[in-house]
């Protein structure tokens, strides 16, 4: 089966310096902001994944020209109101929840209905969490089964600003409403539980009319109508979510060291670093700098002699939401029992990841106690696998695939992992870097 990978050997110890692909969240946001700019924006190190390419295809369908030249992408923006909305237009978000949810906020003032669809996995995810607040602006939506894709957007030219309380810690919900506010006369107010703030930082860098006040548990955001967006030239930093797999591989590989260059260490994304440090891992951040509002650094990891169990503070959840699957593998080898709570948001991802996390650990012989929003993991520092494990039917969730690969290389056994093409959505060269680490 060509879309299957079989792994039979643990990785040997390594001491390497690597680079990973461009940040997916920033790549998609750059595409959307550039499409609204007055003029040509250029990006280097843009993540060339299926999710980002779906974003590019979407703006091209909206009448925006895009060119590629070697490692540079050029987007020819036509201004804040420059989208060309054709009759019976359908946009395909493929597997990208980021694209599907964010772009809706930019389309709530369109004069013609727009259809939005996605692949099988995305079509199972909740879009009502986006249509509910966007409807308050004055737009209308027709969804399948009241909450799923495909859906139709019926925009309005008479949008009104709203007050919105985002209590899930979802950057996608928050950004969709920020984009809606950019289209609306008056001031839109958002009280948002802490989550990724890439959109706010880009708005500030572009000098858009946004004001953010940071409180202990929430941010208060005010956004006014945007009349003009400047071009955005950007060298996309490396993705910490992609880096996380190699960080954990280093942690689980005795006597290993790894440096990952030019990684985006945005404070809203570094939950995994904080969690691993609490578990006894030696991690240092070198060559730190600020680039267009984002924090960038080289991350150096040294494998520990012993891994500590953790009662993970729920305050770290939003900053590590995409990394918990791989963090669970670290807990599997920890000395003691680790607890992770309030993780219901994990099941709003490409697959029900909390359930998959427990399933993978159980296949490995690790005891877990699972509820609908928490997991207790009984660590075993001497864990070794001497059996065959098959991973399939996981809705082609790229993080389930990559977590399974790291587990195979860290703990041994014979792993048969289906749907290796799933990595094309977010990290196409993942297996190439694995191969380089094996050399």
C-alpha positions in Angstrom: 0.0 0.0 0.0 1.9 3.1 -1.2 0.2 5.5 1.3 1.5 3.3 4.3 4.7 3.7 6.3 6.2 0.8 8.2 8.7 1.6 11.0 10.6 -1.2 12.8 13.6 0.5 14.5 14.1 3.1 17.2 16.1 6.1 16.2 19.7 6.2 17.3 21.0 9.1 19.4 21.6 12.3 17.5 23.2 15.8 17.8 21.8 17.9 15.0 20.9 21.4 13.8 17.7 21.6 11.7 15.2 24.0 10.1 11.5 23.3 9.8 8.9 24.7 7.5 7.2 28.1 7.7 4.6 28.7 10.3 1.1 27.6 9.0 -0.9 30.1 11.0 1.2 33.0 9.8 1.3 31.7 6.2 -2.5 31.6 5.9 -2.9 35.0 7.6 -0.3 36.5 5.3 -2.2 35.2 2.3 -5.4 36.8 3.5 -4.0 40.1 4.6 -1.9 40.4 1.4 -5.1 39.8 -0.7 -6.7 42.9 0.9 -3.6 45.1 0.6 -3.1 48.0 -1.8 -0.4 46.6 -4.0 2.0 43.7 -4.2 3.1 41.8 -1.1 6.0 39.3 -1.0 6.6 36.3 1.3 9.6 34.1 1.6 9.6 30.7 3.4 5.8 30.4 2.9 4.7 27.0 4.0 4.0 25.1 0.8 1.3 22.8 2.3 -2.2 21.8 1.1 -3.8 24.2 3.7 -1.8 27.2 2.4 -2.3 26.3 -1.2 -6.1 26.1 -0.5 -5.8 29.6 0.8 -4.1 30.8 -2.3 -6.7 29.1 -4.5 -9.4 30.8 -2.5 -8.1 34.3 -3.0 -7.5 33.6 -6.7 -11.2 32.6 -7.0 -11.9 36.0 -5.4 -10.0 37.7 -8.3 -6.6 38.1 -6.7 -3.4 37.4 -8.8 -0.7 35.2 -7.2 2.8 34.4 -8.6 5.6 32.1 -7.4 9.3 32.6 -8.1 11.6 30.2 -6.5 11.2 30.6 -2.7 9.1 33.8 -3.0 5.3 34.2 -3.3 3.8 37.5 -4.6 0.2 38.4 -4.0 -1.3 41.3 -6.0 -3.7 42.8 -3.6 -6.6 45.0 -4.9 -7.5 46.8 -1.7 -9.9 46.2 1.2 -12.9 46.0 -1.2 -11.1 44.5 -4.1 -12.6 41.0 -4.1 -14.4 40.1 -7.3 -17.5 38.0 -6.3 -18.8 36.0 -9.2 -22.3 34.4 -9.3 -22.5 30.9 -7.8 -19.0 31.2 -6.4 -17.8 28.2 -4.3 -14.6 28.3 -2.2 -13.0 25.1 -1.0 -11.2 25.2 2.3 -10.1 21.5 1.9 -8.8 20.4 5.3 -8.0 23.9 6.7 -10.1 25.0 9.6 -8.0 28.1 9.8 -8.8 29.1 6.2 -12.5 28.1 6.4 -13.2 29.9 9.6 -11.1 33.0 9.0 -12.2 33.9 5.5 -15.8 33.9 6.6 -15.1 37.1 8.5 -13.8 38.8 5.3 -16.9 37.8 3.3 -19.8 39.0 5.5 -20.3 42.2 3.4 -20.4 40.5 0.0 -23.3 41.4 -2.3 -23.7 37.9 -3.7 -24.1 34.5 -1.9 -20.8 32.6 -1.5 -20.7 28.8 -0.9 -18.0 27.4 1.3 -17.1 23.7 1.5 -14.3 21.5 2.8 -13.1 17.9 2.8 -14.7 15.0 4.8 -12.8 15.9 8.0 -13.5 19.6 7.9 -17.2 19.0 7.1 -17.5 17.3 10.5 -16.2 20.3 12.4 -18.4 22.9 14.1 -18.8 26.1 12.1 -21.8 27.4 14.1 -19.2 28.8 16.5 -18.3 31.1 13.7 -21.7 31.8 12.1 -23.3 32.7 15.5 -21.1 35.8 16.1 -20.8 36.8 12.5 -24.7 36.7 12.2 -24.8 39.4 14.8 -23.1 41.8 12.4 -26.0 41.3 10.0 -24.8 38.6 7.7 -26.8 35.4 7.2 -25.7 31.8 6.9 -27.2 28.5 5.7 -25.4 25.5 7.1 -25.7 21.7 6.7 -27.3 20.1 9.8 -27.3 23.6 11.4 -23.5 23.6 12.1 -21.5 21.9 9.4 -20.0 22.6 5.9 -21.0 23.1 3.2 -22.5 26.4 4.1 -23.7 29.5 2.2 -22.7 33.1 3.2 -25.3 35.8 2.6 -23.5 39.1 3.1 -24.9 42.4 4.0 -24.0 46.0 3.2 -25.6 47.2 6.4 -23.3 45.6 9.0 -23.4 46.8 12.6 -20.6 46.5 15.1 -21.0 43.9 17.9 -19.9 42.9 21.4 -18.6 39.3 21.5 -17.4 37.2 24.4 -15.1 34.4 23.1 -14.8 31.9 25.9 -13.4 28.8 24.2 -9.8 30.1 23.7 -10.2 29.8 19.9 -8.0 32.0 17.9 -10.0 31.1 14.8 -13.3 32.4 16.3 -11.6 35.5 17.6 -9.9 36.3 14.2 -13.1 35.7 12.2 -14.8 38.4 14.4 -11.8 40.8 14.1 -12.1 40.4 10.3 -15.8 41.0 10.5 -15.1 44.2 12.6 -12.7 45.4 9.9 -15.7 45.4 7.5 -18.0 47.3 9.8 -18.6 50.9 10.6 -18.2 51.7 14.3 -16.2 49.8 16.9 -16.5 46.0 17.5 -15.6 44.9 21.0 -14.2 41.4 21.8 -13.5 39.9 25.2 -11.5 36.9 24.3 -10.1 34.1 26.4 -6.3 33.9 25.9 -5.3 32.3 22.6 -3.0 32.8 19.7 -2.6 36.5 18.8 -1.0 36.4 15.4 -3.9 38.3 13.9 -3.6 41.1 16.5 0.1 41.4 16.0 -0.2 41.6 12.2 -2.9 44.3 12.6 -0.6 46.3 14.9 2.3 45.9 12.5 0.1 47.1 9.6 -1.0 50.1 11.8 -4.7 49.0 11.5 -7.2 50.5 14.0 -7.0 47.8 16.6 -6.6 48.3 20.4 -5.7 45.3 22.6 -5.7 45.4 26.4 -4.3 42.3 28.0 -5.9 41.2 31.3 -5.0 38.1 33.4 -7.3 35.6 31.7 -8.7 37.6 28.8 -7.9 40.1 26.2 -10.1 43.1 25.4 -10.0 43.9 21.7 -11.5 46.9 19.9 -11.4 47.0 16.1 -12.7 49.7 13.8 -13.5 49.6 10.1 -10.4 49.3 8.0 -10.1 51.6 4.9 -6.7 50.6 3.7 -4.1 47.9 4.3 -0.4 48.4 3.4 1.5 45.8 1.5 3.2 43.1 3.7 6.6 41.8 2.9 7.3 38.8 5.2 9.9 36.1 5.8 7.7 33.5 7.5 9.5 32.1 10.6 9.5 28.4 11.3 6.5 26.7 12.9 6.7 25.8 16.6 3.9 23.2 16.1 6.0 21.5 13.5 9.1 21.9 15.6 7.3 20.2 18.6 7.6 16.7 17.0 11.4 16.9 16.8 11.6 18.5 20.3 9.7 15.5 21.7 11.8 13.0 19.6 14.9 14.5 21.2 13.3 14.3 24.7 12.5 10.6 24.2 15.9 9.7 22.6 18.6 9.1 25.2 21.8 11.3 25.0 20.4 13.4 22.1 20.7 17.1 21.4 18.9 19.2 18.8 18.8 22.9 17.7 15.9 24.1 15.6 16.6 27.5 13.9 14.4 30.6 13.6 11.3 29.3 15.3 8.3 31.5 16.0 8.1 31.6 19.9 5.1 33.8 20.1 4.1 33.7 23.9 0.6 32.4 22.9 2.2 29.4 21.3 5.0 28.2 23.7 2.9 26.1 26.0 4.9 23.0 24.9 8.2 24.7 26.0 6.7 25.5 29.4 5.2 22.1 29.9 8.4 20.3 28.8 10.5 22.4 31.2 8.1 21.5 34.0 8.7 17.8 33.1 12.5 18.3 33.6 13.6 18.9 30.0 16.6 21.2 29.4 15.4 23.8 26.7 17.2 27.1 25.9 16.1 29.9 23.6 19.1 31.5 21.8 19.5 34.4 19.3 16.1 35.9 20.3 14.7 38.8 18.3 11.5 40.5 17.4 10.4 40.3 13.8 7.2 42.2 12.6 5.8 41.8 16.1 6.6 38.1 16.5 9.3 36.6 18.8 11.8 34.4 17.0 14.6 32.2 18.4 16.7 29.1 18.0 15.4 26.3 20.3 18.0 24.0 21.8 16.8 20.7 23.5 18.8 18.2 25.5 17.3 14.9 26.4 16.8 14.5 30.1 17.9 11.5 32.2 14.5 11.4 33.9 11.1 12.8 32.9 8.9 14.1 35.6 5.1 13.6 35.6 3.0 16.8 35.5 -0.3 18.1 36.7 -0.6 20.4 33.7 -2.0 23.8 34.6 -5.1 24.5 32.5 -3.7 28.0 31.9 -1.2 26.4 29.4 -3.9 24.6 27.4 -4.5 27.3 24.7 -0.8 27.8 24.2 -0.2 24.1 23.6 -3.5 23.0 22.0 -2.0 21.6 18.9 0.8 19.9 20.7 -1.0 17.8 23.3 -0.9 14.6 21.3 2.9 14.7 21.2 3.1 15.9 24.9 1.1 12.7 25.9 4.0 10.6 24.5 6.4 12.4 27.0 3.9 11.7 29.8 3.9 8.0 28.8 7.6 7.8 29.7 7.4 10.1 32.8 8.0 8.9 36.4 4.5 9.1 37.9 1.0 10.0 36.9 0.3 13.0 34.6 -3.0 14.8 34.5 -4.4 17.0 31.7 -7.7 18.7 32.1 -10.2 21.0 30.3 -9.1 19.7 26.9 -12.5 19.5 25.2 -11.2 21.8 22.5 -8.9 19.0 21.3 -12.0 17.2 19.9 -12.7 20.2 17.7 -9.7 19.5 15.6 -9.2 17.4 12.4 -10.0 14.3 14.4 -11.2 13.8 18.0 -7.6 14.1 19.2 -8.2 13.6 22.9 -9.7 10.2 22.1 -6.9 9.4 19.7 -4.3 10.4 22.2 -5.7 7.8 24.7 -6.1 5.2 21.9 -2.4 5.4 20.8 -1.2 5.2 24.4 -3.4 2.2 25.1 -2.0 0.5 22.0 1.4 1.1 23.4 0.5 -0.5 26.7 0.2 2.7 28.7 -2.7 2.9 31.2 -4.9 6.0 30.8 -8.1 7.2 32.4 -10.1 9.3 29.8 -13.1 11.5 30.2 -14.8 13.8 27.7 -12.4 16.6 28.5 -9.5 15.1 30.5 -6.8 12.4 30.5 -4.8 10.8 33.2 -1.6 9.1 32.0 0.3 6.5 34.1 3.9 6.9 33.0 6.4 4.1 32.6 10.1 5.3 32.4 11.1 1.8 31.2 8.5 1.6 28.4 9.5 -0.4 25.4 7.3 -1.8 22.7 7.8 -5.3 21.2 4.6 -5.7 19.2 2.9 -4.6 16.0 0.8 -1.5 16.2 -1.5 -0.4 13.3 -2.7 3.2 13.0 -5.6 3.8 10.6 -9.0 5.4 10.1 -8.0 8.6 11.9 -9.7 11.0 9.4 -6.2 11.7 7.9 -5.3 13.9 10.8 -1.7 15.0 10.1 -0.9 15.3 13.8 -2.1 11.7 14.6 0.2 10.5 11.8 3.3 12.4 13.0 2.7 11.6 16.6 2.6 7.9 15.6 5.9 8.2 13.8 7.6 9.8 16.8 6.2 7.1 19.0 7.6 4.4 16.7 11.0 6.0 16.6 11.1 6.6 20.4 9.7 3.3 21.8 10.3 0.7 19.2 7.9 -2.0 18.0 6.6 -2.5 14.5 4.3 0.3 13.4 2.1 0.3 10.3 0.8 3.8 9.9 -1.7 4.6 7.1 -2.3 7.8 5.2 1.2 9.3 5.2 0.0 11.8 2.6 -1.9 13.5 5.5 1.3 15.5 6.3 0.8 17.4 3.0 -1.8 19.6 4.8 0.7 21.1 7.2 4.2 19.7 7.0 5.1 18.1 3.6 8.9 17.6 4.4 8.3 16.0 7.9 9.6 12.6 6.8 12.6 14.1 5.0 13.7 15.7 8.2 13.2 12.4 10.0 15.4 10.8 7.4 18.1 13.5 7.9 18.1 12.9 11.7 18.6 9.2 11.1 21.9 9.8 9.2 
